[in-house]
Amino acid sequence: MTLSTEAVLALAPDDASAKAAKGLLAPAKWPTLGFSDEAVWGECQGSGSKPYQTQVDLAGPVFRCSCPSRKFPCKHGLALMLLRAQSGASFTAAAPPPWVAEWIASRRDKAEKKEARAAEPVAAPDPAAAAKRDAQRWKRIEAGVQELARWLDDQTQRGLAALGSEQQQAWGAMAARMVDAQAPGLGQRLTQAAELIGVGEGWPARLLDRLGRLQLIVDAVPRRESLSPATLADLRIALGWPQDREGLLADGELIGDHWLVLGQCTDERDAKLVERHVWLQGRASGRRALLLDYSHGGRGFETGWVSGSERAAVLCFYPGHASQRALVAELLADAPASTQPATEPPDEWHRMAQQIAANPWQPLLPMVWAEAIPTRHGDQWWLRLDAAPQALPMQLATQEAWQLMAHSGGAPLRVFGEWDGEQFAPLTAWASGAAAGSAPVWTLAGVRA
């Protein structure tokens, strides 16, 4: 596997890493460069006497380096792959040295053990024990929801406009109580709602909308036995109820397709937890999917999903109405590249209305605008839609917004991003009229704070 320069840079955790990697492309900095069918490796001379040993397992790609950086991949791994993409003749075809061979062998050994465990017969679940655990969890959630309902009544009776930053601590305490009640989804929604207090013009109206959606969940919990299976599944997801992977793979909706990577982003949840969104669209099915992953302590993510690229895979979708979240059931490594034209999705406004009507608790909706121009008015960035006399407020850091505007140059772009009901967060942009699966001209870089 050989990645293009653009694909390698898309793997950078932030702009600083990409810039640092470009500064390591001088051949003199790499006394050793080698490759095999499985891996690429090199030794990069740093400030110390011993060079850093950098290696990439091409099956992922997966990076490893002896440097102390906590970024993943580090600048040395990025530089190694950039050299491979730009100066392939500098690499020597050879058997991997011991420090590479041992790592590759350990990865293969772990993969084989994982497959062996997966092939072992699974003990039959105990329906009675599972039902008892569910009943206990629902009991705790019901108690927490009753407390939340009283609290929401108190907030609305006092008046939202009277809220200030001093109340945010109390809101955080209530969010923590929801986590204790085994409803972490409610806690997260409360935290996000509290962040709106006093921010921007008309914030009470936006806050009221968030609290209204919370109230809808509160009302649904005691009525759960009358809900349809799909609505109940949506409710469990909104509450933050974990989904058993094995059960999902056994019962979930499976769709095999060539999946276009529309875009991706990483969000920093706290000092040690990073959340990644990878948005896909099936070439034949037109179905959109969200791969949601978490990284703890700088562990890093699977790097095979590159914005603008395409991979053949079978995805398993979570239950619910208009479900978007999915996990990878199988990667079809030997599938030939699809020549079928990508299915054109319905009008984005129509799609959004259908998604919200099916499940009002979805926090994010993916949207693609074929003809859009980034603009700025005062301190606010906007995405002006050529197909309609409309403009969406953009949620984008100033530096990224200027870069997106520079790529546009006043001309329309094809822009993909996330809509949270209030703002549009661009993730990827292509030249207007670019074919599906072509390389984007701009991608969001770094971790969103």
C-alpha positions as a LaTeX table, in Angstrom:
\begin{tabular}{lrrr}
\hline
Residue & $x$ (\AA) & $y$ (\AA) & $z$ (\AA) \\
\hline
Met1 & 0.00 & 0.00 & 0.00 \\
Thr2 & 1.31 & 3.43 & $-0.99$ \\
Leu3 & $-0.47$ & 6.52 & 0.27 \\
Ser4 & $-0.38$ & 9.81 & $-1.56$ \\
Thr5 & 1.14 & 12.89 & 0.05 \\
Glu6 & $-2.34$ & 14.27 & 0.71 \\
Ala7 & $-3.50$ & 11.00 & 2.30 \\
Val8 & $-0.46$ & 10.91 & 4.60 \\
Leu9 & $-0.94$ & 14.52 & 5.71 \\
Ala10 & $-4.61$ & 13.76 & 6.40 \\
Leu11 & $-3.41$ & 11.34 & 9.10 \\
Ala12 & $-1.60$ & 14.10 & 11.01 \\
Pro13 & $-3.05$ & 14.74 & 14.49 \\
Asp14 & $-2.59$ & 18.49 & 14.03 \\
Asp15 & $-1.02$ & 21.12 & 11.77 \\
Ala16 & 2.10 & 21.32 & 13.93 \\
Ser17 & 2.83 & 17.62 & 13.40 \\
Ala18 & 2.36 & 17.92 & 9.64 \\
Lys19 & 4.67 & 20.94 & 9.50 \\
Ala20 & 7.30 & 19.21 & 11.65 \\
Ala21 & 7.13 & 16.11 & 9.44 \\
Lys22 & 7.82 & 18.17 & 6.32 \\
Gly23 & 10.95 & 19.46 & 8.03 \\
Leu24 & 12.28 & 15.89 & 8.33 \\
Leu25 & 12.23 & 15.03 & 4.62 \\
Ala26 & 15.95 & 15.63 & 4.03 \\
Pro27 & 17.57 & 12.24 & 3.17 \\
Ala28 & 20.52 & 13.08 & 5.43 \\
Lys29 & 18.23 & 12.77 & 8.44 \\
Trp30 & 17.43 & 9.14 & 7.56 \\
Pro31 & 20.54 & 6.92 & 7.50 \\
Thr32 & 18.31 & 3.86 & 7.11 \\
Leu33 & 15.20 & 3.48 & 4.94 \\
Gly34 & 13.68 & 0.12 & 4.05 \\
Phe35 & 10.48 & $-1.58$ & 3.02 \\
Ser36 & 8.86 & $-4.96$ & 2.53 \\
Asp37 & 5.40 & $-6.13$ & 1.54 \\
Glu38 & 4.27 & $-5.75$ & 5.14 \\
Ala39 & 6.07 & $-2.72$ & 6.51 \\
Val40 & 8.08 & 0.45 & 5.96 \\
Trp41 & 10.82 & 1.45 & 8.39 \\
Gly42 & 13.58 & 3.95 & 8.92 \\
Glu43 & 15.97 & 5.43 & 11.44 \\
Cys44 & 15.72 & 9.20 & 11.89 \\
Gln45 & 18.60 & 11.11 & 13.43 \\
Gly46 & 17.33 & 13.34 & 16.23 \\
Ser47 & 19.10 & 15.47 & 18.83 \\
Gly48 & 20.46 & 12.42 & 20.67 \\
Ser49 & 23.25 & 10.07 & 19.68 \\
Lys50 & 20.86 & 7.19 & 18.93 \\
Pro51 & 18.46 & 7.63 & 16.01 \\
Tyr52 & 14.73 & 7.12 & 16.48 \\
Gln53 & 13.44 & 3.82 & 15.12 \\
Thr54 & 10.27 & 4.46 & 13.14 \\
Gln55 & 8.11 & 1.77 & 11.57 \\
Val56 & 4.73 & 1.45 & 9.89 \\
Asp57 & 2.65 & $-1.70$ & 9.55 \\
Leu58 & 1.05 & $-1.26$ & 6.12 \\
Ala59 & $-1.94$ & $-3.42$ & 7.06 \\
Gly60 & $-3.42$ & $-0.42$ & 8.89 \\
Pro61 & $-1.43$ & 1.63 & 8.46 \\
Val62 & $-0.31$ & 1.45 & 12.10 \\
Phe63 & 2.63 & 3.55 & 13.34 \\
Arg64 & 5.29 & 2.95 & 15.97 \\
Cys65 & 8.28 & 5.07 & 16.93 \\
Ser66 & 10.87 & 5.06 & 19.72 \\
Cys67 & 10.57 & 8.83 & 20.20 \\
Pro68 & 8.85 & 10.13 & 23.37 \\
Ser69 & 6.05 & 11.98 & 21.52 \\
Arg70 & 2.50 & 11.35 & 22.75 \\
Lys71 & 1.03 & 12.31 & 19.38 \\
Phe72 & $-0.18$ & 9.54 & 17.13 \\
Pro73 & 1.21 & 9.28 & 14.53 \\
Cys74 & 4.26 & 11.30 & 15.50 \\
Lys75 & 6.19 & 13.56 & 13.14 \\
His76 & 8.71 & 10.79 & 12.41 \\
Gly77 & 6.01 & 8.34 & 11.31 \\
Leu78 & 4.42 & 10.98 & 9.09 \\
Ala79 & 7.80 & 11.93 & 7.61 \\
Leu80 & 8.59 & 8.28 & 6.89 \\
Met81 & 5.36 & 7.83 & 4.94 \\
Leu82 & 5.83 & 11.16 & 3.16 \\
Leu83 & 9.28 & 10.02 & 2.04 \\
Arg84 & 7.78 & 6.74 & 0.85 \\
Ala85 & 5.16 & 8.64 & $-1.17$ \\
Gln86 & 7.56 & 11.21 & $-2.63$ \\
Ser87 & 10.95 & 9.43 & $-2.82$ \\
Gly88 & 10.28 & 5.72 & $-3.11$ \\
Ala89 & 13.68 & 5.13 & $-4.73$ \\
Ser90 & 15.35 & 6.11 & $-1.44$ \\
Phe91 & 14.02 & 2.93 & 0.20 \\
Thr92 & 15.75 & $-0.43$ & 0.01 \\
Ala93 & 13.71 & $-3.60$ & $-0.42$ \\
Ala94 & 14.87 & $-5.97$ & 2.29 \\
Ala95 & 13.83 & $-8.34$ & 5.02 \\
Pro96 & 12.68 & $-6.33$ & 8.06 \\
Pro97 & 15.39 & $-5.86$ & 10.73 \\
Pro98 & 14.75 & $-7.57$ & 14.08 \\
Trp99 & 13.19 & $-4.49$ & 15.72 \\
Val100 & 10.63 & $-4.34$ & 12.93 \\
Ala101 & 10.12 & $-8.07$ & 12.47 \\
Glu102 & 9.45 & $-8.62$ & 16.18 \\
Trp103 & 6.81 & $-5.86$ & 16.24 \\
Ile104 & 5.10 & $-7.16$ & 13.10 \\
Ala105 & 5.16 & $-10.70$ & 14.49 \\
Ser106 & 3.66 & $-9.58$ & 17.82 \\
Arg107 & 0.87 & $-7.74$ & 15.99 \\
Arg108 & 0.09 & $-10.80$ & 13.89 \\
Asp109 & 0.18 & $-13.01$ & 17.00 \\
Lys110 & $-2.29$ & $-10.74$ & 18.79 \\
Ala111 & $-4.56$ & $-10.69$ & 15.74 \\
Glu112 & $-4.50$ & $-14.49$ & 15.50 \\
Lys113 & $-5.29$ & $-14.88$ & 19.20 \\
Lys114 & $-8.16$ & $-12.42$ & 18.83 \\
Glu115 & $-9.54$ & $-14.40$ & 15.88 \\
Ala116 & $-9.16$ & $-17.63$ & 17.83 \\
Arg117 & $-11.08$ & $-16.17$ & 20.78 \\
Ala118 & $-13.77$ & $-14.95$ & 18.41 \\
Ala119 & $-14.07$ & $-18.44$ & 16.94 \\
Glu120 & $-14.53$ & $-20.06$ & 20.35 \\
Pro121 & $-18.11$ & $-20.97$ & 21.17 \\
Val122 & $-19.72$ & $-18.28$ & 23.25 \\
Ala123 & $-21.47$ & $-19.31$ & 26.39 \\
Ala124 & $-25.21$ & $-19.03$ & 26.01 \\
Pro125 & $-26.45$ & $-15.86$ & 27.68 \\
Asp126 & $-28.66$ & $-16.20$ & 30.71 \\
Pro127 & $-31.92$ & $-14.39$ & 29.80 \\
Ala128 & $-33.03$ & $-14.25$ & 33.42 \\
Ala129 & $-29.76$ & $-12.66$ & 34.58 \\
Ala130 & $-29.81$ & $-10.18$ & 31.70 \\
Ala131 & $-33.41$ & $-9.22$ & 32.44 \\
Lys132 & $-32.53$ & $-8.70$ & 36.11 \\
Arg133 & $-29.61$ & $-6.43$ & 35.22 \\
Asp134 & $-31.79$ & $-4.43$ & 32.83 \\
Ala135 & $-34.50$ & $-4.05$ & 35.46 \\
Gln136 & $-31.99$ & $-2.79$ & 38.01 \\
Arg137 & $-30.58$ & $-0.27$ & 35.54 \\
Trp138 & $-34.05$ & 0.98 & 34.55 \\
Lys139 & $-34.88$ & 1.42 & 38.23 \\
Arg140 & $-31.84$ & 3.65 & 38.75 \\
Ile141 & $-32.55$ & 5.58 & 35.54 \\
Glu142 & $-36.19$ & 6.12 & 36.56 \\
Ala143 & $-35.11$ & 7.57 & 39.91 \\
Gly144 & $-32.60$ & 9.84 & 38.20 \\
Val145 & $-35.14$ & 10.96 & 35.59 \\
Gln146 & $-37.69$ & 11.83 & 38.27 \\
Glu147 & $-35.10$ & 14.01 & 39.98 \\
Leu148 & $-34.17$ & 15.59 & 36.65 \\
Ala149 & $-37.84$ & 16.34 & 35.88 \\
Arg150 & $-38.22$ & 18.25 & 39.15 \\
Trp151 & $-34.99$ & 20.09 & 38.50 \\
Leu152 & $-36.05$ & 21.09 & 34.96 \\
Asp153 & $-39.34$ & 22.43 & 36.36 \\
Asp154 & $-37.40$ & 24.54 & 38.87 \\
Gln155 & $-35.17$ & 26.01 & 36.14 \\
Thr156 & $-38.04$ & 27.00 & 33.86 \\
Gln157 & $-40.08$ & 28.47 & 36.72 \\
Arg158 & $-37.15$ & 30.68 & 37.78 \\
Gly159 & $-36.67$ & 31.84 & 34.19 \\
Leu160 & $-33.76$ & 30.97 & 31.92 \\
Ala161 & $-32.83$ & 34.58 & 31.25 \\
Ala162 & $-31.86$ & 34.96 & 34.92 \\
Leu163 & $-29.21$ & 32.25 & 34.66 \\
Gly164 & $-25.54$ & 33.20 & 34.85 \\
Ser165 & $-22.12$ & 31.60 & 35.01 \\
Glu166 & $-22.56$ & 31.03 & 38.75 \\
Gln167 & $-25.27$ & 28.44 & 37.98 \\
Gln168 & $-23.04$ & 26.34 & 35.75 \\
Gln169 & $-21.52$ & 24.54 & 38.75 \\
Ala170 & $-25.00$ & 23.44 & 39.88 \\
Trp171 & $-25.76$ & 22.24 & 36.36 \\
Gly172 & $-22.52$ & 20.27 & 36.39 \\
Ala173 & $-23.53$ & 18.64 & 39.66 \\
Met174 & $-26.86$ & 17.57 & 38.16 \\
Ala175 & $-25.04$ & 16.17 & 35.12 \\
Ala176 & $-22.85$ & 14.11 & 37.48 \\
Arg177 & $-25.99$ & 12.78 & 39.23 \\
Met178 & $-27.26$ & 11.53 & 35.86 \\
Val179 & $-24.02$ & 9.63 & 35.36 \\
Asp180 & $-24.49$ & 8.10 & 38.83 \\
Ala181 & $-28.01$ & 7.11 & 37.77 \\
Gln182 & $-26.49$ & 5.15 & 34.83 \\
Ala183 & $-27.78$ & 7.66 & 32.28 \\
Pro184 & $-24.52$ & 9.25 & 31.06 \\
Gly185 & $-26.23$ & 10.45 & 27.88 \\
Leu186 & $-28.40$ & 12.77 & 29.95 \\
Gly187 & $-25.35$ & 14.02 & 31.81 \\
Gln188 & $-23.58$ & 14.87 & 28.57 \\
Arg189 & $-26.63$ & 16.72 & 27.23 \\
Leu190 & $-26.89$ & 18.73 & 30.43 \\
Thr191 & $-23.22$ & 19.66 & 30.24 \\
Gln192 & $-23.60$ & 20.80 & 26.63 \\
Ala193 & $-26.70$ & 22.81 & 27.55 \\
Ala194 & $-24.89$ & 24.53 & 30.42 \\
Glu195 & $-22.19$ & 25.70 & 28.00 \\
Leu196 & $-24.82$ & 27.85 & 26.25 \\
Ile197 & $-25.60$ & 29.97 & 29.32 \\
Gly198 & $-24.79$ & 33.58 & 28.58 \\
Val199 & $-23.08$ & 32.79 & 25.26 \\
Gly200 & $-24.14$ & 34.78 & 22.20 \\
Glu201 & $-27.27$ & 36.64 & 21.33 \\
Gly202 & $-30.52$ & 34.76 & 21.93 \\
Trp203 & $-28.92$ & 32.08 & 24.08 \\
Pro204 & $-32.08$ & 31.53 & 26.23 \\
Ala205 & $-33.97$ & 30.34 & 23.14 \\
Arg206 & $-31.19$ & 27.92 & 22.20 \\
Leu207 & $-31.01$ & 26.68 & 25.79 \\
Leu208 & $-34.77$ & 26.16 & 25.89 \\
Asp209 & $-34.53$ & 24.01 & 22.75 \\
Arg210 & $-31.91$ & 21.80 & 24.43 \\
Leu211 & $-33.98$ & 21.48 & 27.60 \\
Gly212 & $-37.04$ & 20.62 & 25.53 \\
Arg213 & $-35.23$ & 17.67 & 23.99 \\
Leu214 & $-34.17$ & 16.60 & 27.48 \\
Gln215 & $-37.79$ & 16.79 & 28.62 \\
Leu216 & $-38.76$ & 14.56 & 25.70 \\
Ile217 & $-36.38$ & 11.89 & 27.02 \\
Val218 & $-37.68$ & 12.40 & 30.56 \\
Asp219 & $-41.24$ & 11.84 & 29.34 \\
Ala220 & $-40.28$ & 8.76 & 27.33 \\
Val221 & $-38.61$ & 6.79 & 30.15 \\
Pro222 & $-41.79$ & 5.98 & 32.17 \\
Arg223 & $-43.62$ & 5.16 & 28.91 \\
Arg224 & $-40.92$ & 2.88 & 27.53 \\
Glu225 & $-43.05$ & $-0.26$ & 27.59 \\
Ser226 & $-45.46$ & 1.32 & 25.09 \\
Leu227 & $-42.70$ & 2.35 & 22.66 \\
Ser228 & $-41.88$ & 0.48 & 19.48 \\
Pro229 & $-38.61$ & $-1.53$ & 19.48 \\
Ala230 & $-36.92$ & 1.05 & 17.21 \\
Thr231 & $-38.00$ & 4.00 & 19.38 \\
Leu232 & $-36.93$ & 2.15 & 22.51 \\
Ala233 & $-33.53$ & 1.59 & 20.89 \\
Asp234 & $-33.28$ & 5.32 & 20.16 \\
Leu235 & $-34.17$ & 6.06 & 23.78 \\
Arg236 & $-31.51$ & 3.71 & 25.13 \\
Ile237 & $-28.89$ & 5.36 & 22.91 \\
Ala238 & $-30.00$ & 8.82 & 24.08 \\
Leu239 & $-29.63$ & 7.68 & 27.69 \\
Gly240 & $-26.11$ & 6.42 & 26.98 \\
Trp241 & $-26.97$ & 2.73 & 27.38 \\
Pro242 & $-23.98$ & 0.69 & 26.14 \\
Gln243 & $-24.50$ & $-1.64$ & 23.18 \\
Asp244 & $-23.09$ & $-5.15$ & 23.29 \\
Arg245 & $-20.88$ & $-5.58$ & 20.21 \\
Glu246 & $-21.52$ & $-9.29$ & 19.81 \\
Gly247 & $-25.26$ & $-8.80$ & 20.14 \\
Leu248 & $-25.18$ & $-5.94$ & 17.65 \\
Leu249 & $-23.26$ & $-7.99$ & 15.09 \\
Ala250 & $-25.72$ & $-10.84$ & 15.54 \\
Asp251 & $-28.90$ & $-8.78$ & 15.22 \\
Gly252 & $-27.91$ & $-5.50$ & 13.55 \\
Glu253 & $-28.55$ & $-4.40$ & 9.97 \\
Leu254 & $-25.61$ & $-5.39$ & 7.75 \\
Ile255 & $-24.83$ & $-3.37$ & 4.60 \\
Gly256 & $-21.92$ & $-4.18$ & 2.31 \\
Asp257 & $-20.79$ & $-1.38$ & 0.01 \\
His258 & $-17.89$ & 0.71 & $-1.18$ \\
Trp259 & $-17.85$ & 3.46 & 1.44 \\
Leu260 & $-16.70$ & 6.97 & 0.57 \\
Val261 & $-15.03$ & 8.74 & 3.50 \\
Leu262 & $-16.90$ & 12.05 & 3.56 \\
Gly263 & $-14.91$ & 13.49 & 6.45 \\
Gln264 & $-13.73$ & 13.06 & 10.00 \\
Cys265 & $-12.87$ & 14.99 & 13.13 \\
Thr266 & $-11.58$ & 14.41 & 16.64 \\
Asp267 & $-12.99$ & 16.12 & 19.72 \\
Glu268 & $-11.18$ & 16.43 & 23.05 \\
Arg269 & $-13.60$ & 15.40 & 25.81 \\
Asp270 & $-11.13$ & 15.73 & 28.69 \\
Ala271 & $-7.41$ & 15.55 & 29.31 \\
Lys272 & $-7.21$ & 11.83 & 28.44 \\
Leu273 & $-10.25$ & 11.09 & 26.28 \\
Val274 & $-10.52$ & 11.92 & 22.57 \\
Glu275 & $-13.60$ & 11.12 & 20.48 \\
Arg276 & $-13.37$ & 10.56 & 16.71 \\
His277 & $-16.17$ & 10.83 & 14.15 \\
Val278 & $-15.67$ & 9.19 & 10.74 \\
Trp279 & $-18.55$ & 9.85 & 8.32 \\
Leu280 & $-19.10$ & 7.51 & 5.39 \\
Gln281 & $-21.50$ & 7.27 & 2.46 \\
Gly282 & $-22.22$ & 4.08 & 0.53 \\
Arg283 & $-21.50$ & 4.38 & $-3.18$ \\
Ala284 & $-24.35$ & 2.05 & $-4.17$ \\
Ser285 & $-26.72$ & 2.40 & $-1.20$ \\
Gly286 & $-26.35$ & 6.15 & $-0.60$ \\
Arg287 & $-26.57$ & 5.31 & 3.12 \\
Arg288 & $-24.60$ & 7.53 & 5.48 \\
Ala289 & $-22.84$ & 6.06 & 8.47 \\
Leu290 & $-20.96$ & 7.29 & 11.53 \\
Leu291 & $-18.05$ & 5.34 & 12.98 \\
Leu292 & $-17.64$ & 6.62 & 16.52 \\
Asp293 & $-14.39$ & 5.75 & 18.30 \\
Tyr294 & $-12.69$ & 6.77 & 21.53 \\
Ser295 & $-9.01$ & 7.00 & 22.42 \\
His296 & $-7.75$ & 7.01 & 26.01 \\
Gly297 & $-4.36$ & 8.37 & 27.01 \\
Gly298 & $-3.08$ & 9.05 & 23.48 \\
Arg299 & $-3.60$ & 5.48 & 22.28 \\
Gly300 & $-4.46$ & 6.64 & 18.77 \\
Phe301 & $-7.01$ & 5.47 & 16.21 \\
Glu302 & $-7.14$ & 3.02 & 13.33 \\
Thr303 & $-5.75$ & 5.12 & 10.46 \\
Gly304 & $-7.18$ & 3.38 & 7.40 \\
Trp305 & $-10.06$ & 5.85 & 7.02 \\
Val306 & $-8.71$ & 8.78 & 5.00 \\
Ser307 & $-11.01$ & 11.64 & 4.00 \\
Gly308 & $-11.81$ & 11.48 & 0.30 \\
Ser309 & $-10.78$ & 7.83 & $-0.01$ \\
Glu310 & $-12.94$ & 4.74 & $-0.44$ \\
Arg311 & $-12.98$ & 1.34 & 1.27 \\
Ala312 & $-15.03$ & $-1.77$ & 0.67 \\
Ala313 & $-16.57$ & $-3.00$ & 3.92 \\
Val314 & $-19.60$ & $-4.51$ & 5.57 \\
Leu315 & $-21.03$ & $-2.17$ & 8.20 \\
Cys316 & $-23.38$ & $-3.15$ & 10.99 \\
Phe317 & $-25.82$ & $-0.41$ & 11.95 \\
Tyr318 & $-27.11$ & 0.22 & 15.45 \\
Pro319 & $-30.85$ & $-0.33$ & 15.95 \\
Gly320 & $-33.30$ & 2.56 & 15.85 \\
His321 & $-35.11$ & 4.88 & 13.47 \\
Ala322 & $-32.94$ & 6.35 & 10.69 \\
Ser323 & $-29.88$ & 4.94 & 12.44 \\
Gln324 & $-26.54$ & 6.45 & 11.44 \\
Arg325 & $-24.06$ & 4.98 & 13.90 \\
Ala326 & $-22.39$ & 1.78 & 12.73 \\
Leu327 & $-19.38$ & $-0.39$ & 13.34 \\
Val328 & $-17.22$ & $-2.28$ & 10.89 \\
Ala329 & $-18.27$ & $-5.90$ & 10.69 \\
Glu330 & $-15.79$ & $-6.83$ & 7.95 \\
Leu331 & $-13.23$ & $-5.08$ & 5.76 \\
Leu332 & $-13.27$ & $-6.45$ & 2.23 \\
Ala333 & $-9.58$ & $-6.04$ & 1.47 \\
Asp334 & $-9.66$ & $-7.87$ & $-1.86$ \\
Ala335 & $-12.71$ & $-6.12$ & $-3.27$ \\
Pro336 & $-11.96$ & $-4.31$ & $-6.55$ \\
Ala337 & $-12.45$ & $-0.57$ & $-6.71$ \\
Ser338 & $-16.02$ & 0.27 & $-7.63$ \\
Thr339 & $-16.70$ & 1.90 & $-11.00$ \\
Gln340 & $-20.37$ & 2.43 & $-10.22$ \\
Pro341 & $-21.36$ & 6.11 & $-10.04$ \\
Ala342 & $-22.09$ & 7.24 & $-6.50$ \\
Thr343 & $-25.78$ & 7.32 & $-5.63$ \\
Glu344 & $-26.99$ & 10.89 & $-5.36$ \\
Pro345 & $-28.64$ & 11.48 & $-1.97$ \\
Pro346 & $-31.95$ & 13.32 & $-1.66$ \\
Asp347 & $-32.12$ & 17.05 & $-1.03$ \\
Glu348 & $-30.17$ & 17.82 & 2.16 \\
Trp349 & $-33.00$ & 19.77 & 3.80 \\
His350 & $-35.42$ & 16.95 & 3.05 \\
Arg351 & $-32.96$ & 14.38 & 4.39 \\
Met352 & $-32.46$ & 16.42 & 7.57 \\
Ala353 & $-36.21$ & 16.76 & 8.12 \\
Gln354 & $-36.65$ & 13.00 & 7.74 \\
Gln355 & $-33.81$ & 12.30 & 10.20 \\
Ile356 & $-35.18$ & 14.65 & 12.86 \\
Ala357 & $-38.75$ & 13.38 & 12.43 \\
Ala358 & $-37.53$ & 9.79 & 12.80 \\
Asn359 & $-35.34$ & 10.48 & 15.84 \\
Pro360 & $-35.30$ & 13.95 & 17.46 \\
Trp361 & $-32.52$ & 12.92 & 19.86 \\
Gln362 & $-29.76$ & 12.66 & 17.25 \\
Pro363 & $-27.13$ & 15.22 & 18.29 \\
Leu364 & $-25.45$ & 15.60 & 14.88 \\
Leu365 & $-26.60$ & 15.35 & 11.29 \\
Pro366 & $-24.21$ & 14.95 & 8.32 \\
Met367 & $-24.82$ & 17.36 & 5.43 \\
Val368 & $-23.23$ & 17.81 & 2.00 \\
Trp369 & $-23.65$ & 21.09 & 0.13 \\
Ala370 & $-22.78$ & 20.87 & $-3.56$ \\
Glu371 & $-22.42$ & 24.62 & $-4.12$ \\
Ala372 & $-21.35$ & 26.57 & $-1.02$ \\
Ile373 & $-19.17$ & 29.63 & $-0.47$ \\
Pro374 & $-17.55$ & 30.48 & 2.91 \\
Thr375 & $-17.97$ & 34.12 & 3.85 \\
Arg376 & $-17.45$ & 36.37 & 6.87 \\
His377 & $-19.67$ & 39.08 & 8.30 \\
Gly378 & $-18.34$ & 40.82 & 11.37 \\
Asp379 & $-17.03$ & 38.19 & 13.77 \\
Gln380 & $-19.21$ & 35.38 & 12.37 \\
Trp381 & $-18.27$ & 32.96 & 9.62 \\
Trp382 & $-21.05$ & 31.79 & 7.30 \\
Leu383 & $-21.52$ & 29.17 & 4.59 \\
Arg384 & $-23.61$ & 30.71 & 1.81 \\
Leu385 & $-25.59$ & 28.17 & $-0.19$ \\
Asp386 & $-25.84$ & 29.01 & $-3.89$ \\
Ala387 & $-28.80$ & 26.70 & $-4.48$ \\
Ala388 & $-30.96$ & 28.64 & $-2.02$ \\
Pro389 & $-30.96$ & 32.16 & $-0.58$ \\
Gln390 & $-29.66$ & 30.84 & 2.73 \\
Ala391 & $-26.51$ & 30.95 & 4.82 \\
Leu392 & $-25.52$ & 28.68 & 7.69 \\
Pro393 & $-23.50$ & 29.96 & 10.67 \\
Met394 & $-20.22$ & 28.04 & 10.76 \\
Gln395 & $-18.50$ & 26.61 & 13.82 \\
Leu396 & $-14.86$ & 26.74 & 12.79 \\
Ala397 & $-11.63$ & 28.06 & 14.27 \\
Thr398 & $-10.47$ & 31.31 & 12.68 \\
Gln399 & $-7.31$ & 29.86 & 11.12 \\
Glu400 & $-9.21$ & 26.94 & 9.59 \\
Ala401 & $-11.94$ & 29.29 & 8.35 \\
Trp402 & $-9.42$ & 31.52 & 6.56 \\
Gln403 & $-7.85$ & 28.45 & 4.93 \\
Leu404 & $-11.24$ & 27.22 & 3.74 \\
Met405 & $-12.04$ & 30.67 & 2.38 \\
Ala406 & $-8.69$ & 30.79 & 0.58 \\
His407 & $-9.40$ & 27.48 & $-1.17$ \\
Ser408 & $-12.75$ & 28.87 & $-2.25$ \\
Gly409 & $-11.46$ & 32.20 & $-3.53$ \\
Gly410 & $-15.07$ & 33.33 & $-3.77$ \\
Ala411 & $-16.03$ & 30.33 & $-5.93$ \\
Pro412 & $-18.39$ & 27.54 & $-4.80$ \\
Leu413 & $-17.03$ & 24.43 & $-3.10$ \\
Arg414 & $-18.61$ & 21.08 & $-2.31$ \\
Val415 & $-18.57$ & 21.08 & 1.50 \\
Phe416 & $-19.31$ & 18.30 & 3.98 \\
Gly417 & $-19.82$ & 18.81 & 7.70 \\
Glu418 & $-21.90$ & 18.28 & 10.84 \\
Trp419 & $-25.07$ & 20.21 & 11.70 \\
Asp420 & $-26.01$ & 20.37 & 15.39 \\
Gly421 & $-29.25$ & 22.24 & 14.90 \\
Glu422 & $-27.61$ & 25.63 & 15.43 \\
Gln423 & $-24.28$ & 25.69 & 13.61 \\
Phe424 & $-22.59$ & 23.92 & 10.72 \\
Ala425 & $-19.09$ & 22.52 & 11.36 \\
Pro426 & $-17.25$ & 21.93 & 8.03 \\
Leu427 & $-14.99$ & 18.90 & 7.92 \\
Thr428 & $-14.08$ & 18.48 & 4.23 \\
Ala429 & $-14.26$ & 20.48 & 1.02 \\
Trp430 & $-13.82$ & 19.58 & $-2.64$ \\
Ala431 & $-13.69$ & 21.67 & $-5.77$ \\
Ser432 & $-17.17$ & 22.24 & $-7.16$ \\
Gly433 & $-18.13$ & 19.38 & $-9.47$ \\
Ala434 & $-15.38$ & 17.05 & $-8.21$ \\
Ala435 & $-16.17$ & 13.37 & $-8.66$ \\
Ala436 & $-17.09$ & 11.29 & $-5.63$ \\
Gly437 & $-13.97$ & 9.69 & $-4.18$ \\
Ser438 & $-11.62$ & 12.43 & $-5.41$ \\
Ala439 & $-9.11$ & 14.06 & $-3.08$ \\
Pro440 & $-10.46$ & 17.01 & $-1.09$ \\
Val441 & $-8.86$ & 20.44 & $-1.38$ \\
Trp442 & $-9.33$ & 21.09 & 2.35 \\
Thr443 & $-9.81$ & 18.93 & 5.44 \\
Leu444 & $-10.20$ & 19.91 & 9.06 \\
Ala445 & $-6.90$ & 19.39 & 10.87 \\
Gly446 & $-6.14$ & 18.81 & 14.51 \\
Val447 & $-8.29$ & 18.14 & 17.55 \\
Arg448 & $-11.35$ & 20.29 & 18.21 \\
Ala449 & $-11.23$ & 21.51 & 21.83 \\
\hline
\end{tabular}
